[in-house]
Structure formats: C-alpha cells, structure tokens
C-alpha cells in the first residue's frame, strides 16, 4: 500500500502535470511575473465560478483578511466579533490593526459561529463580524446577515477552508461561500481545496466601491501609480501561482466530489462506533470537507494519535488551543471556562486524512485501525 499522507499534493500534480508544466513555462517565457495576464485571467475565471462581481487576488489568506478590515475604515479600539475555534489568522489581523477581537462561541454541531452568543456580546463599539466557514462547511449565513443588519455591522466571510462550498438560503437562493457578506476572503495555501504551489489568497465582493478600495489597499494605497490616497500594503498573487490556480480551478468540483466520497466512506465505517461523532452536514450548506473532523467521547486521543502514527496513519488536531486561551491573546482578559463549548471541542476533535488521492485500500487501513484502537 502506498504511504498515507494528510495531503497528497504530488499524486494530484501528476494527474495534471502536462497542463501545469505548460502553464508555468508559458509564464516564465513571458517574463510577466507580477500582475501579468494570468493574474487577471484567474481573477476573471474565479469571478465566473463563484458568481461574484469582483475578485481581488492577493499574497495570502491572512493578507486578504487584513486588507478586508482596512477597507472598512474601522478604527483602533473598535470591536470585531469572531469565533475562538478557528485558525489564529482570523483573530491575528484584528489584533494587528489594534482592533479588539471579541470571541464568540460556536454551534455544537457545525462548529461555526453561534449567533445566539454573538447577540450577547455585541456592543456600541462592535463594527463587524467575521464568520468562519470551518472545515469546508458554511456558517449559518441567514442568521449572520440578519444579525448584522439589525446591528449595522459589516460582514467579512473567512472562506479559507470552504472555497467551492455553497450556502442554501431560506429564500430559496444558493450562493457560493465568500459571496454573501460585504467581503469574502480565501487562502490558496497548497493544502487548501484550491491550492497553489506557494502562497496565495483572494478577496471577493459584489460592492463596486469596496472593490475599488480593496484593490487600492492591496496596492500601496494607490489607484494611479505613485499617487497614494490611502495607507495601504503590498500584497500580490504572482503570475506563476495564478497560472497554477487557473488549471486547478477547472478541477475544483471534481476535487470536492472526491473529498465528499472519502467523507462518506468514513461516515459508513464509523456509523456503529458510539465513541465517534462523525461530522454534521448542515442542510443549508454543501460541505467541501477541507478537513474530516470528528468528535471522540471517552477515547484517549493522545494514545490514538500515537497508535495511528505507529501504523503509518497521519492525523491532526485542528485546533488544540482556542484563540481566547492563546498566550498572545491574554490581553483580552479571557480565561479557561469562559467558552465551555469551544474548550470542549479542542479536547474532543481529531481530523483524519482527507484529500483527492486516497484509495479504498488506504481508507480501509485507516478505519480498521481506528476501530481496533477504540474497541480494544
């Protein structure tokens, strides 16, 4: 059996090698490495795929979040609501801009932001909310948007783990993740569902004025070269990465389907294991399964991780420490016990290998060993 990896980028590459190699060589031969035609073409392709008016490529997903906040004219001390059960980047950019992250609990089933808790934490200083579409599943955006409208808040969707996922609204419409709020952001880190071969990110919006400002913020605060109307930053997606992403975007639906099939295999294998709660599929979201994250009950998680490693099965914990208990965020005054649902999840979750290249033999090996450890 081929060794199991959390993400098998090499095998994925081999399947599209001819397309990728030609696209990269064409960029090198053109020498249009920065803001070249491939970047503009990728932005247009992604706009069409997502059904959004504007895509602004940038250097990475963290930059995308930072630029989004900069474009909203928030001021130091303003409060931004965001979940604590997420990757650090979501809160990091809030803190870097001298804003105050206000941490919100997550739903016990979807692990996405709990608007009932957000309602308890909104104040006159709250200016925006950043829901995170975690593990590939959308937050409940009908609730998010209604809450934001009621409280005059801007909405930035963190779509780093859910590119290609969709949200089915109560009004019967379906929109792609990242295209519902004022601004959407995403990452093209290599392990993402749509990943490049380096760093990359993008910002999405349907607002023409915001799009103009986002482009300016990502380009040194200038609309016209050497005329800087705002204090911006320098965040660019290079042409080689854009060329890679154009190829991989054509395969994204195929990649999503492959991940969903892996998830279905896991679901079936663990259906009769009481100690495992498999991922919940919200009826309002198409789950893209960036991660297959399940909850354990009464299981020695560290022991399981060690056992799996010994049998050639990589697994991981996303995330072992919630943001509100990270040392770097102690200044915001939260302590253990303040967010019990989030804190419980950090002790219960485990993520299994899930990618486009897993074979049935590998999946059977993974599930057999997990069940063997749990059942003794």
Beta strands, then each sheet from edge to edge (+ up, - down):
strand 1: 54-58
strand 2: 79-83
strand 3: 100-104
strand 4: 126-130
strand 5: 154-158
strand 6: 166-168
strand 7: 174-176
strand 8: 183-187
strand 9: 201-205
strand 10: 222-224
strand 11: 227-228
strand 12: 276-277
strand 13: 285-286
strand 14: 292-296
strand 15: 315-316
strand 16: 349-352
sheet 1: 1+ 9- 8+ 5+ 4+ 2+ 3+
sheet 2: 7+ 6- 13+
sheet 3: 10+ 11-
sheet 4: 12+ 14- 16+ 15-
end
